[in-house]
Amino acid sequence: MKVQLHKGSKYLDQNQWEKLRPKENVFMSLDFKKTFEKFHQKQIQSIYYTVDDELNSAMGYAQHFIIGGNKIHSYQKKNDLGQSIISLILRLLKLRVVALGNGLLTNISNLYIPKISDKSLFVKNLLNAIQEDFGVGKFIIPDHFFKALNIDNPNEAFPELIKIEVDENMQMKIPQEWQTFEDYRQALKKKYRSRLKSVLKKSDAVSVKALDKEGLEKYAQKMQELFANVHQKSAFAIAPFNTDIYRDLIMLDNPQCLVFGYFLNDEMIAFSSELRTEKTLYSYFIGLDYRYNRSHRVYEKILNQTIKGAIEHNKQHLVFGRTAAEFKSNVGATPIQSHIYIYLKSPLLRRILRPILSQIKPKVWTQRKPFK
């Protein structure tokens, strides 16, 4: 079973890729992948891989990047985890890593595998091929990679892996009976209806405008600044997101990307973005000026606008993502537990880092139940 690696889309047999890709899997389309490749090439190297023979058929996407050990230290600190001397030393390191997925869209699977003769052999051959071509012995493997392979217990199949629980993926099902935002409001308990009323009142002066390419160009610098505000507060992120990517993303038909600006007295104080497929709306990156967040309840306005968009466009499912779990549960989101698996080729490094990495857990929070 030979795994073919391609260091960027220009080295890929694009006809073969599109032939293998199921048309409903829009996030695996080359047009979508190329946007991330184009706007993040300085920080991230895209890797495409394929297997195509009589017994096996597979295609996947991965990313090669450098991550500072300070990111792990920061995550420990923000989630109130203990810090050892080794974890403090880790702050000084820069680690070359390959993630078997898209680190800028972590809740989407980047592996399609219609048939495989030997799952374990496929995983080993893939890791070995990447190690040989890139000289990398450190991997981040999301749980959806193993789900695509129907491997229920990755640690049993690969004992070398270090399992880490990460922030929950917050989601909401949209009932068919919700035809308007008012239907959503009526489904809330009295306490949460009152909260929503307060949010709507305090955020009333904030106007929302869908941004076209001209608008994205006009507010490009401001959007990057607003995103940086949020990025600095995040517990863990692989690389800064280049908001210029939206200029290309909004030109795609599927997934459909929409970007909204939030304005107070004609000044942009926030933005939000969405990716829409036939049945699902994915809330994507946002940016905020925190000076106005408390007084005008801007973040809550963004959440409400996202819910409204999902209802009005007849989506069945709304994916909020991984941050601010308790806050999102106030509007009705529920958590899906998530894990990543770390593979370290070096037995010594595994022995040193396993105790540190195994401590990593999401911050404890309270699940709210806002519906009647």
N, C-alpha and C positions, 0 to 999 in steps of 0.2 A: 504494500500500500504506500504509494508515493504521494507526499504532500508537496504541492508546488507553491512556492512563495513568490510574491510580487511586491517589490518595494515602491509602491505607488501605482495609481491607476494607469499611468502611461506605459507601464511595463506589463499590463494585464491584457489578456485576450478578452476584450470587452464583449465580443459576441458570445463567447463561451459563458461569461459571467451572467449576461442577461438571459441566455438560454437556460441556465441552471436556476435562476432566481424565479420563485413563484411570483406572479404578477401582483398578488394581494399583499406581498411583503414589501411595502413601499420604502421602508427604512433601509433596505438592502440595495435599492436602486443606485446605479452609478452616479446619476445626476445629484442625488442627495449626498452620497459619500464625498463627491468631488468638492462640494462646498466646504466641508470641514478640512479637507486636504488643502484647499486653496488659501483659506484664511488663517490656518494654524500651522503652516509648514515650518516656521521657525522653532516652534516648541514641540511639535508632535510629528512623528513620521508614520504615515499610514501603511499598514501591511494588509494585503489581500492574500487569501490562501484558498486553494481548490484541491479537490480530489475527484478524479473523473476517470473511472475504468469500469470494467464489466460488473464488478462486485460492489463498487463503492461510488457514492456521489455525495459531495459535500462542498460547501462554500462558506467562507467566513471572513470577518474583518477584525483587525487588531490594531493597537497603537503602541508605538515605541516612544518613550519620553524619559526625561530625567526628573526625579522627584526628590526634594530635599527631606532629610530626616527630621527637619524642624516641623514638617507637616504632621508627622506622627506625634511628635512632642506636643504640638498645638492641640491636636485632637484629644490627647490624654488630659491636658490642662483644662480645656473647655468642658469636658465631660466629667471633671472631678475625679479622674483616675490617679492612682498612685504612680509616682515617677521614681525609677531606679537610677543609679549612677549610669548604667548602660544606656537608658533612654535619654539621659541628658547628653551623653557623648554622641548619641544618634543625631542630635540636632546639627552636628558639624558635618554630617555625611551628605553626599549627593549620590543617589542610587539610580542606575539605569534599569528601567523596568519595561516590561511589555504587558499590557492589559489586553485580555482576549475579549474586547468589546470597545465601545466608544465611551471614553472617560468624560465626554461632554454631553452624553445622553445615556445615563447609566441604567435606566429601567427598561431598555429595549434590547432584545436578543440580537446578536450579530453573528449567529450561526444557523445555517439551514442545512439539514442533513437528511435527505429523503431515504437514503439507504447506506448502511455501513456493515461490513462483515465482522469487524472486531472493534468495539468501542474503545477498549483500553489501549489497543495498538494504535488507533487513530490519535488519541490524546498524546501518547508517548512520542509518536512520530512527529506530531505537530510541534511539541515542545523542543524535541531534539533538532528539528529543522530550523527553528527560530534561534536556538542557542548557537548552532553552527554558522548561520548567516549573519547574525547580529552580535554574537559574542555576549549575549545576555543570559544570565542565570537566575533572574528574579522575575516572577510572574504574578499578576493579579488576575484571578479567574472568577468572574461573577457567577452567582448561583444559576442564572438563566442559561449559561453555557452548558452546564450539566443537565439542566431540565430539557434542553434541546436534544440531548443524547439519551434521555430517559434513564439517567443514572441517579437513583434516589438517595444514595448515601456515598458521596464522593470520597469521604475519609476512609470508608471501608475498601473502596476500589483503589485508592491512592493514599496510603498511610502517611506519606511524606507531607501532605498538605496541612496547612495551618488554617483552621476555620475561624472566621471572625464575623461576629454579628455586627451589622451596620445599621444606619438609620432606616426606619421602616419606610416603605413606599406607600404614601397616603393616597387613597382612592375613594371614589364615590360612585355608586350605581344611580343612574337617573331613571326613576320609575316612568312608565309610559303615561301615567295620568298627569305628570307634570307637563303642561303645555306652555306655561308662562312662569316668570319669576315669582309672580304672586302665588302660584300653586306651591312653589317651594316655601315661600314665607308662611303660608297657612299650615304647612306640614310641621313647622317648628313648635316646640313648647313655648309657653307664654314668656318665660325668662329669656329665651333666645330670640323671640320676636321683638321683645323690648330692646335687646342688644342690637339687633339689626336696625331697628328704628333709629337708635342713637347714632349708629354708623352712617346711615343714609343722611341724617340731619347734619352731622359734623363734616361729612365729605361732600355735601351738596355743591359747595363752591368749586370743587375740583371737577373740571370737564375732561371727558375722555374722547380721544380722536384716533381713528385708525390711521396708521402711517403708510403712505405709499413710498416709492423709491425716492422721490424728491424730498419727502419729509424725513426719511432716514438719512439722506445725505446732509440735510440742513441741521439735524440734531445729532449727527454722528459723534462729535466730541462729547457732548453732554451725556449721551447714552452710555458711553464708555466710562465716564466719571460716575454716573449713577450705579452702573453695574459694579464698579470697583468698591463702592461703599458696601454693597451686599457681600461681595467676594471676601472682603477683609474680615467680615464677621462670621463667615462660614467656618465650620470646624475642620473641614477637609475638602480639598479640591486639587486636582492634578495640575491644572494650568489655567491662567486667566482666559476667559472667553472673549473672543474678538467680536464685538457687536456689529462690526461691518458685514459679517456673514449674512445678516438679515436681508441685505440688498439683493443677494442671490437667492436666499431661501424663499422670499415672497414671490419669486418668479416661477416656482415649481407648482405644478398642478396637484401632485399627490406625493407626500403629504402636503396639505395646504398650510402655509405658515402665515400667521397674522401677528402684527405688532401694534400695540396701542400706546399712545402717549397720554400722560396724565398732567394736566396743566392747571396752575393756579395763577390768576392774573397774567395769563399769556406766558408764564414761565413753566418749562417742563420740570416737574418735581418727581416724576416716576415714569417707568415704562413697564409693560408686561408683554409677554409673547406666548403664542400657542402653536401647537402642531396638531392638525386635524386629519383624521382618517375617516373612513366611511361611518364607523360606529363609535369612535373614541376621540375625545379631546384630551390632549396632553398639555398641561400647563408647563411652560418652558421658563427660561431665565427671566428675571425681573431686575429692575434697578430702582433705587430709592434715595431720595434726599431725606435723611432721618430727622432733619429739623422740623419737618411738617408731618411726620408720621403719627405722632401722638395727638396733636391738635386737630388734624383732619382725617385721622383713621385711614390713611392711604392704603396700607397693606390690606386691611379688611375690605376696602373698596375694590381692590384688585381681585381678591378671592370671590367677592360677590359678582363682579363683572364676568369672571371666568365661569361661575355656575350659570349665570344668565345666558352666556354664549352657548354653553353645552345644551341647555334646555331649548333655546330658540332654534338651534340647528339640529335638533332631534338626535342627539348623541345618546347612546346607551350607557356610556362609561366615561367618567372623568378621572384622569390621573393627575394628582397634584404634585407628586414628586416626594423628595426625601426630607426637606427641611421644615422646621417649625411645626413639628407633628402635633403638639397639643393645641397650638393656635388653629391649625387646620381642622382639628377635630371639633372645634367650636362651631364650624359651619357644616359639619356632618361627615367629614372624611373619616375613614377607618383605616387601620394599619395592615399592611401585608409584611410579615417578617422577612427580612432579607439578610443574606450572607455573602461574603466573598471568601475566596480561598487563595492563600498565598503559597506559591511553590518557590522554594529556594534550593538551587542545585547544590550548593555547598552544605554538607552535613554540619560543619562547624558553625556556619552562619545560622542554620536552622536551630541548632542547640542554643545559641545565644539569644536569638530573637523570638523564639516560640513563647517563652514566658511573658515577654513584653506584649507581643501581638495578641496573645490569648486573653489578655486583660481588657482589650478594647471592647467596649459595649456602648450602645446608644445611651444617652442620658435618660434617666427614669422620668416619666411624665404621666399625667392623668388623662385617660380617655374620656372625653365628654360625649354625652348622648343627647343631642339637641332636638331629636325628633320625638313626636308624640308616641 
